[in-house]
Amino acid sequence: MPETAATRDAYGKTLERMGERYPEIVALDADLSESTRTIWFAKKFPERFFQMGIAEQDMIATAAGLASAGKVPFASSFAIFASRAWEQVRNLLCRAEINVNLCLTHTGISVGEDGASAQALEDIAAFRVLPNMRIIVPADDIETVGVIEFLAADRNGPTYVRLGRSKTPRIHAQDYKFVFGKASVPREGKDIAIIACGVMVGKAMEATEILAAEGIEARVINMSTIKPIDADTIIAASKEIGKIVTAEEHSIIGGLGGAVAEVLAENAPCSMKRVGTRDTFGESGTPDELLEKYGLQPHHIAAAAKSLL
């Protein structure tokens, strides 16, 4: 069995380490630092940590001001609660292309027992529509480390990093190098292409084993950068294979599936299926129970693939 780790833990550890390298990095949180793991940065650099309370709009505005003064802010909360600051993200960060990193945790239904009010299933869509906003959804802890290291040094405008609560399987080797805007291919195949992000990359890898038992070779594409999306890799999969399944722990409306469909419709149309939640809110339950009920387990991905074959 592969090792497992939570992407939020990798974020907290890497942010603390980057704080040592870059004294201009500051962290902000909206009263959830223990859960988002910014508490590790706060303990090491208390003078560079800002606990904003349950005031996400103020947090974004303060982060914008700090960035304007030369700091490199990493602002964190649960993704669903940060959505109440959408106007501030739009007007203060995106319109001015201010370098603030929104590292938001507890995304998708794998949040589990906290229920529908805490499960962000619309966040990619909400942020993807904003001009100048970049979106990254790491597949595992190794990729999360690379993402945070990249953002600590990059500093080219607002970025949303989508992080999870639960431990997920490690997909990448320790020497994996994250490249912004470029998909990776952890498994090759010629019969079907599965384009996934976040926790669903691991589910897609498991789905390939189900398919392989039936003689079906599936290519897995880790589309960790959702915006700007790697159109070249999507178009190549369409032209080489002609059958694509997308898998995301998010609504199929406006998320990864929608982004891939847009690329295909304008450049290389092919048969496709979208695996994700379907115009619905979540509910309380264990992560595995919810992933099963909402159709996000490996056998659901495999079934979608077989339906195209």
N, C-alpha and C positions, 0 to 999 in steps of 0.2 A: 504493500500500500504506500502511496506517496505521502510525504510529509504534509501536514496541514498548518496553516497560520492565518490569522486575520489581517486583512490589508490595513485596518485602522491601527493595529499594533506596529506594523512596518512603518506606517506614516509617523507615528509618535517617536519611534526610535531614530528614524532618519532625520526628522526635523530637529531633534536634539543634537544629533551629530553635525548637521549643517549649521546649526547655531554656533558651534565652536569655530567652524571654518569662515563663516560670514557674519561679522558683528552687526551688520545692518539688518539682519533678519529679525523680525518681531512676530509675535503670535498673539492672536485675539481669539476669545471664545465666548459663547453665549450661555454661560452657566452649566456647561456640560463637559468640562475639561477632563474629568475622570473617564468619561465614556469615549470621547473623541481622541484621547491620549495626548492632548496638548499639555496635560498636567506634568509630563516628564520634562518638557521644555520649560514650563513655569518654575519647576523646582530648581532647575539648573541656572536659569536666567530670569529671576523674578522681576528685575528692572526692565526687562524687555517683553514682559507678558502683560496683557490687558484683559482682565475679566470684566466683560461688559454686562453681565446679568442677562435676564431674559429680555433682550433688546437688540434683536438681529438687525433692525434698520440702523440703529446707532452704530452697531459693530461695523457694518459695511461703510458707513459714512466716515467713521474714525479710521478704518483701514485705508480708505481713499486719501484722507489727509496725511496719514503717515507715509504712504507711497509717494505723494506729491512732495514730501519733505526729504525724500531720498532713502526711505526705509523699504524693506522687502517684506510685506505682510503676508502671513499665512493665517487666514480666518476660518474658524471651524465651528460647526454645530451639527445637529442632525439635519439631513437634507430637507426633510419636510418642513422643519421650522425655519430654515433659511429662506424658504420660498416666500415667506411674508415680506422679505426685503427685496423682492423682484424689481420694484421700481427703482430702488437705490442702486441695485446692480446695473440696471439698464442705464440710468441717467448719470450716475457718478463714476462707474467703472467702464462700461462699454462705450458710451458716447465719447469719453475722453481718452479711451485706451489706457486706463490706469493699471499699473502692474500690481494686481492683488490676486493671490491664489486662494480660491475657495475650496478648501479640503473638507468636504462634507461627508458624514458617515451615516451608518444605519439606513442604507438604501435598500429598496426592494422588499419583497415579502419575507426574505430570510431574517429580517428583524425579529420575526416570530411572535411571541406572546404579547408584545406591546400593542399589537393590533393595527387596525386600519388607519387610525389617526397618526401613527408614527411611521407608516410604511410608504416611502416615496416611490411611486410608480409612474410619475409624470415629469420628473425633474429634468431628464435629458431633453424632452420636448420643450419644456419651458425655457431652458437656457440655450438650446440649440438655435432657436429663432433669433437670438440677440446678435446683431452685428458685432464683430470683433471678439466674441466670446469663443474661447477654445475649450474643448471637452475631452477629458481623458478618463477611461475606465480601466484601471489595471486588472489583470486576470489573477494575479497572486501577489504574495509578499515580495518576491524577487523583483517583479516588475514595478511594484509600488516604490521600492527603494530607488530604482532608476528614474522614475517619474519625479520624485521629490528632489533628487540630486539635480536633475535637469532644470527644474523650476527655480531652484536656489540660485542657479547661475544664469538662467536665460533672460528673464525680466522683460518680456516683450508683450505686455498687455494682460488682460484678465484671463484666468483659466479656472475651470471647474474640474476638480478631481473627485470622482465618485468612488467612495470607499464603503466597505461592508462591515457588519458587526460580527458575523460568524466566521469561524475558521473554514478555509477552503483549501483544496489540494494544491500543492505546489506544481506548477506546469513547467516552469523554466529552470534551467540549470543555473548554478551560481554565477557563471560567466556570461549570462544573458545581458545584452546591452539594449536598453530601450531607445528607440529612435522615434522622435516626435513626428506624427503625421504618416508613419509607415506601419502597415500591418506586419505581423509575423506569421509564420506557417509552422506550427508545432507538429503537424502531421500532413503528409502528402497523400493524395488519392486521385483517382481518375474518373470515378463514377458519380460523385455528388460532392458539392462544396458546402461546408457548414461554416458560416460566418458568425462568430459569437463575440461577446465582450463580458468582462467581469467574471462573476461566479459561473456563468454559463459556458465559459471556455472549458472548464473542468468537466462539466456535464457533457459537452460536445465530444471531448476525448473519450469519455465512457461510452457514449453513443456509437463511436466508431468501432468499439469492440463488439457491440451487438450486431452492427452491420457486417463486420468482418466475418462473423460466424455464419452469415448467409452469403458470403462471397462478394460483398459490396465494399469497395474501397472508397473511403471518404476522406476528403481533404478538409482539415480544420484550419480556419483563418482566424487569428486573434486580432480583431479590429479594436485595439485599445484606444486609439485616437478616433473619436467619433466626429470631431470637428477640428480641423479640416479632415475630411474622410479620405482614405487612400483609394481614390477612384480607379487608379491604374490596376490595383490588385483585384478589385471587384470586376472590372471589365475583362481582365485576363481570365478570371474564373468562369465568367459567362461564355467567353469565346472558346475556352479549352474544354469545359465540362457541360455548360448549358443548363445546369440544374443547381439551384442555390436554396439553402435553408438558412434563415437567420435565427439566432437564439439570444434572448436578452431577458434579464430580470427587471422588466419595465414594460409598460404598455406598448403594444405593437403600433400604437398611434403616435407618430412623431419621434420615435426613438431610433435605435439601430436599424430595425426592419424598414422603417420609413425612409431613412437616409440611403440605405442600399437600394431600395426600390426606385428612388429618385435618380440615382446614378444609372441604374439599368434602363429605366424608361427612356432616358435621353441619349444613351450611348450604345447599349448592347442588350436589348430585351431578351429575357429567357424565362423559363418556368421557375417559380420561386414559392416558398412557403415561409410564413413568419411564425416563430414560436415565441410567445410572450404572454403577458396578461392581456385580456380582451375587454377593454372599455369597462373596467370594474375596479372597485376598491378591494383591498385585502380584508383579512380578519385575523383574529387571535388563533394561535396554534403553534406547534413546533415548526421549525424551518422545514424539516422533511415532509411533514403533513401538508404544509401549505404549497411547497413546490410540487407535490403530487396532485393536490386538488386543482391547482391552477395550470397544470400541464407543462411543468418546467423540468421534469426529470429526464434522464438519458433516454428512457424508452419512448418518451414523447417526441424527442428530437429524431430518434431512429424511425419512428412511425411517419413523421413528416417527410423524412428523406425517402422512405420506401414509397410513399404516395406519389412522388414525382417520377419514380422509376417504373 
